[in-house]
Amino acid sequence: MGSVFGAIHEEMPPHTDVHKAETYTVRRYEKRLAAMTTYGAGGWGNSKDNVPFWALASYIGVFGNPENTGEKIPMTAPVLVEAPASEQIAMTAPVLVDPAEEKAHKMMFILPASKYSSIEQVPKPTNPAVQIVELPSTLQA
């Protein structure tokens, strides 16, 4: 697992390169499956409790027995981290902040397309914080 000098050795989701520039590539990804967990805007935490990477890595079996109903799942690349969409609203006073109302951030491990083509084939997570989701086709840079 890992990369050396930019070489990725993990399976990547099927994609088509739409545009290549010197410092980036635009790719079209088809629908894909992912293991997903959410966390607050406060960050990833500082121990294995409630840390999104730990929950997802445990699901696929990186640290030993997988926390799912089936088998170890190979690591893929990339790992996706998504912040909630921001919205513009008019300024008002006073400003109140409720930490319990923070919108959730998401972290996702893309599941290997070489093993799973439908949600029904994917081993079910035993940790309720981990969900299996289907991501729509997207264009990403």
Backbone as numpy.savetxt, mean C-alpha at the origin, in Angstrom:
# Nx Ny Nz CAx CAy CAz Cx Cy Cz
15.05 -9.49 -0.85 14.20 -8.31 -0.85 15.09 -7.08 -0.85
14.78 -6.12 -1.70 15.51 -4.87 -1.71 15.99 -4.48 -3.08
16.65 -3.34 -3.13 17.19 -2.91 -4.40 18.62 -2.43 -4.20
19.42 -2.60 -5.22 20.81 -2.16 -5.19 21.02 -1.26 -6.40
21.46 -0.03 -6.15 21.73 0.92 -7.23 20.55 1.06 -8.18
19.33 1.08 -7.63 18.14 1.31 -8.42 17.57 0.09 -9.12
18.23 -1.07 -8.98 17.70 -2.29 -9.61 16.68 -2.92 -8.67
15.44 -3.09 -9.13 14.40 -3.69 -8.31 14.33 -5.18 -8.64
14.39 -6.01 -7.59 14.40 -7.46 -7.78 13.06 -8.10 -7.45
12.15 -7.36 -6.84 10.83 -7.88 -6.52 9.93 -7.78 -7.75
8.89 -8.61 -7.77 7.91 -8.53 -8.85 7.22 -7.17 -8.82
7.02 -6.59 -9.96 6.29 -5.33 -10.08 4.97 -5.60 -10.78
3.93 -4.80 -10.49 2.65 -5.01 -11.16 2.79 -4.75 -12.66
2.01 -5.47 -13.47 2.07 -5.24 -14.91 1.75 -3.78 -15.24
2.55 -3.23 -16.14 2.35 -1.83 -16.53 2.90 -1.61 -17.93
2.52 -0.48 -18.50 3.03 -0.05 -19.79 3.69 1.30 -19.59
4.92 1.45 -20.05 5.58 2.76 -19.98 4.96 3.66 -21.05
4.42 4.79 -20.61 3.76 5.73 -21.51 4.75 6.80 -21.96
5.63 7.22 -21.03 6.61 8.27 -21.33 7.82 8.08 -20.43
9.02 8.18 -21.01 10.25 8.12 -20.22 10.99 9.44 -20.36
11.35 10.00 -19.22 12.16 11.21 -19.19 13.45 10.87 -18.46
14.33 11.82 -18.34 15.63 11.56 -17.70 15.47 11.17 -16.23
14.52 11.79 -15.54 14.40 11.56 -14.10 13.12 10.86 -13.66
12.24 10.51 -14.60 11.00 9.84 -14.21 10.43 9.07 -15.40
9.50 8.16 -15.09 8.77 7.40 -16.10 7.29 7.47 -15.77
6.45 7.72 -16.75 5.00 7.68 -16.58 4.55 6.29 -17.00
3.80 5.62 -16.11 3.35 4.26 -16.38 1.84 4.15 -16.25
1.26 3.29 -17.07 -0.15 2.95 -16.95 -0.23 1.58 -16.30
-0.83 1.54 -15.11 -1.04 0.30 -14.38 -2.47 -0.16 -14.58
-2.66 -1.43 -14.86 -4.01 -1.99 -14.97 -4.54 -2.25 -13.56
-5.77 -2.74 -13.44 -6.32 -3.09 -12.13 -5.34 -4.03 -11.44
-5.20 -3.86 -10.12 -4.32 -4.72 -9.36 -4.86 -4.91 -7.96
-4.38 -5.94 -7.28 -4.83 -6.26 -5.92 -3.78 -5.79 -4.92
-4.25 -5.38 -3.75 -3.32 -4.89 -2.73 -3.81 -5.27 -1.34
-2.86 -5.46 -0.44 -3.15 -5.56 0.99 -3.00 -4.13 1.51
-4.00 -3.64 2.24 -4.01 -2.24 2.65 -4.29 -2.12 4.14
-3.67 -1.12 4.77 -4.00 -0.75 6.12 -3.98 0.77 6.19
-4.63 1.33 7.20 -4.69 2.78 7.35 -4.00 3.19 8.64
-3.60 4.46 8.68 -3.00 5.02 9.88 -3.28 6.51 9.90
-3.20 7.12 11.06 -3.53 8.53 11.20 -2.44 9.44 10.69
-2.77 10.71 10.58 -1.82 11.70 10.08 -0.63 11.86 11.02
-0.74 11.34 12.24 0.35 11.45 13.21 1.56 10.61 12.86
1.45 9.72 11.91 2.62 8.96 11.49 2.47 7.48 11.69
3.57 6.79 11.55 3.59 5.34 11.55 3.75 4.73 12.92
3.93 5.52 13.96 4.14 4.97 15.29 5.61 4.66 15.51
5.91 4.08 16.69 7.32 3.83 16.98 7.57 2.41 17.50
6.64 1.52 17.31 6.85 0.12 17.69 6.06 -0.73 16.72
6.10 -2.04 16.92 5.37 -2.91 16.00 3.86 -2.82 16.19
3.40 -2.19 17.26 1.96 -2.02 17.48 1.44 -0.88 16.60
0.43 -1.19 15.80 -0.25 -0.19 14.97 0.63 0.47 13.92
1.73 -0.15 13.57 2.57 0.39 12.52 2.14 -0.26 11.21
1.80 0.55 10.20 1.25 -0.04 8.97 2.22 -0.99 8.26
3.49 -0.65 8.18 4.43 -1.54 7.49 4.50 -2.88 8.20
4.54 -2.86 9.54 4.62 -4.10 10.31 3.37 -4.95 10.06
2.21 -4.33 10.06 0.96 -5.09 9.84 0.97 -5.75 8.46
1.38 -5.02 7.43 1.39 -5.58 6.08 2.49 -6.62 5.91
3.67 -6.36 6.45 4.77 -7.33 6.35 4.43 -8.61 7.11
3.73 -8.49 8.23 3.30 -9.68 8.97 2.25 -10.45 8.18
1.37 -9.75 7.49 0.35 -10.40 6.66 1.00 -11.30 5.61
2.05 -10.81 4.94 2.66 -11.62 3.88 3.69 -12.61 4.41
4.06 -12.50 5.70 4.96 -13.48 6.30 6.43 -13.10 6.31
6.75 -11.82 6.24 8.15 -11.38 6.26 8.83 -11.76 7.57
8.12 -11.72 8.69 8.72 -11.94 10.00 8.50 -13.34 10.55
8.11 -14.28 9.71 7.84 -15.65 10.15 6.55 -16.15 9.54
5.72 -16.77 10.38 4.45 -17.29 9.87 3.55 -16.14 9.41
2.97 -16.27 8.23 2.12 -15.19 7.72 0.83 -15.06 8.53
0.37 -13.83 8.69 -0.88 -13.58 9.39 -2.02 -13.55 8.36
-2.24 -14.74 7.76 -3.32 -14.89 6.80 -3.78 -16.34 6.81
-4.82 -16.63 6.07 -5.41 -17.96 6.09 -4.76 -18.93 5.11
-3.66 -18.54 4.50 -3.09 -19.41 3.48 -1.60 -19.62 3.53
-0.85 -18.69 2.97 0.56 -18.94 2.68 1.38 -17.67 2.75
2.72 -17.85 2.77 3.60 -16.70 2.62 3.38 -16.12 1.23
3.45 -14.81 1.15 3.22 -14.10 -0.11 4.50 -13.35 -0.44
5.02 -13.50 -1.66 6.26 -12.80 -2.01 6.09 -11.28 -1.96
7.15 -10.60 -1.55 7.17 -9.14 -1.54 7.18 -8.64 -2.98
6.49 -7.55 -3.23 6.50 -6.91 -4.55 6.92 -5.45 -4.39
7.08 -4.78 -5.48 7.41 -3.35 -5.46 6.45 -2.67 -6.43
6.07 -1.46 -6.18 6.43 -0.61 -5.05 5.48 -0.80 -3.87
5.84 -0.24 -2.71 4.93 -0.10 -1.58 4.27 1.25 -1.77
2.95 1.30 -1.70 2.23 2.55 -1.92 1.87 3.21 -0.59
2.06 4.51 -0.50 1.64 5.30 0.66 0.79 6.43 0.11
-0.41 6.57 0.64 -1.36 7.54 0.11 -1.93 8.39 1.24
-1.78 9.70 1.11 -2.38 10.64 2.06 -3.80 10.95 1.60
-4.68 11.32 2.52 -6.04 11.67 2.10 -6.00 12.90 1.21
-6.94 12.96 0.29 -7.03 14.12 -0.61 -7.35 15.36 0.20
-6.66 16.43 -0.09 -6.95 17.68 0.62 -8.10 18.38 -0.08
-8.78 19.17 0.67 -9.88 19.93 0.09 -9.75 21.38 0.52
-10.08 22.28 -0.38 -9.99 23.70 -0.08 -11.34 24.17 0.45
-11.30 24.84 1.60 -12.53 25.39 2.16 -12.26 26.82 2.62
-13.31 27.60 2.77 -13.16 29.00 3.18 -12.66 29.07 4.62
-11.84 30.08 4.91 -11.29 30.30 6.25 -12.39 30.83 7.17
-12.45 30.27 8.38 -13.38 30.74 9.39 -12.65 30.83 10.72
-13.28 31.38 11.73 -12.69 31.46 13.06 -13.75 31.02 14.06
-13.42 30.39 15.14 -12.09 29.90 15.50 -11.74 28.61 14.75
-10.47 28.23 14.84 -10.00 26.99 14.24 -9.96 25.93 15.34
-10.69 24.84 15.14 -10.72 23.75 16.11 -10.10 22.52 15.50
-9.29 21.81 16.26 -8.66 20.60 15.76 -9.03 19.46 16.70
-9.56 18.40 16.14 -9.91 17.21 16.91 -9.06 16.05 16.39
-8.00 15.64 17.13 -7.13 14.57 16.65 -7.88 13.28 16.32
-9.00 13.04 16.96 -9.77 11.83 16.69 -10.41 11.88 15.31
-10.52 13.06 14.73 -11.16 13.23 13.43 -10.16 13.27 12.28
-8.88 12.99 12.55 -7.88 13.03 11.49 -8.25 12.03 10.40
-8.08 12.44 9.15 -8.34 11.53 8.03 -7.23 10.49 7.97
-7.60 9.33 7.49 -6.65 8.23 7.46 -5.74 8.29 6.24
-4.48 7.94 6.48 -3.52 7.71 5.42 -3.57 6.21 5.12
-3.12 5.80 3.94 -3.14 4.39 3.57 -1.74 3.92 3.19
-1.44 2.69 3.55 -0.23 2.03 3.06 -0.69 0.73 2.43
-0.11 0.41 1.25 -0.53 -0.79 0.53 0.67 -1.55 -0.01
0.61 -2.87 0.10 1.53 -3.76 -0.59 0.77 -4.30 -1.79
1.31 -4.12 -2.98 0.71 -4.69 -4.18 0.94 -6.19 -4.14
-0.09 -6.97 -4.38 0.04 -8.43 -4.35 0.51 -8.94 -5.71
1.28 -10.01 -5.73 1.85 -10.48 -7.00 0.77 -10.95 -7.99
0.74 -10.30 -9.15 -0.21 -10.66 -10.19 0.07 -12.06 -10.73
1.30 -12.53 -10.57 1.64 -13.87 -11.04 0.97 -14.96 -10.20
0.50 -14.60 -8.99 -0.15 -15.57 -8.10 -1.65 -15.37 -7.97
-2.09 -14.11 -7.99 -3.48 -13.80 -7.68 -4.09 -12.91 -8.76
-5.18 -13.37 -9.36 -5.86 -12.56 -10.36 -7.23 -12.08 -9.89
-7.67 -12.54 -8.70 -8.95 -12.09 -8.15 -8.86 -12.05 -6.63
-9.70 -11.23 -6.03 -9.72 -11.11 -4.56 -10.01 -12.46 -3.92
-10.84 -13.28 -4.56 -11.21 -14.58 -4.00 -10.00 -15.51 -3.85
-8.97 -15.33 -4.65 -7.77 -16.18 -4.59 -6.80 -15.77 -3.49
-6.90 -14.56 -2.99 -5.94 -14.00 -2.04 -6.21 -14.55 -0.63
-5.16 -15.00 0.09 -5.36 -15.43 1.48 -5.95 -14.30 2.32
-6.92 -14.65 3.16 -7.61 -13.65 3.98 -6.72 -13.24 5.16
-6.62 -11.94 5.44 -5.84 -11.49 6.60 -6.48 -11.94 7.91
-5.65 -12.27 8.89 -6.16 -12.58 10.23 -6.14 -11.34 11.12
-5.44 -10.30 10.71 -5.41 -9.02 11.43 -6.52 -8.15 10.85
-7.49 -7.73 11.64 -8.60 -6.92 11.11 -8.16 -5.56 10.58
-6.96 -5.11 10.88 -6.47 -3.83 10.37 -6.03 -3.94 8.91
-5.87 -5.16 8.40 -5.43 -5.36 7.01 -6.63 -5.76 6.16
-6.79 -5.09 5.03 -7.87 -5.36 4.09 -7.28 -5.70 2.72
-8.00 -6.48 1.95 -7.62 -6.76 0.57 -8.51 -5.90 -0.32
-7.88 -5.13 -1.21 -8.63 -4.21 -2.07 -8.19 -4.38 -3.53
-9.08 -3.99 -4.44 -8.74 -3.95 -5.85 -8.55 -2.49 -6.23
-7.40 -2.18 -6.78 -7.10 -0.82 -7.21 -7.47 -0.66 -8.68
-8.04 0.47 -9.04 -8.42 0.69 -10.44 -7.19 0.95 -11.31
-7.37 0.88 -12.59 -6.32 1.24 -13.54 -5.94 2.71 -13.31
-4.63 3.00 -13.32 -4.19 4.37 -13.07 -3.00 4.71 -13.96
-2.77 6.00 -14.08 -1.61 6.53 -14.75 -0.77 7.18 -13.67
0.50 6.75 -13.51 1.33 7.27 -12.42 2.73 7.59 -12.93
3.36 8.57 -12.26 4.74 8.92 -12.60 5.61 8.65 -11.39
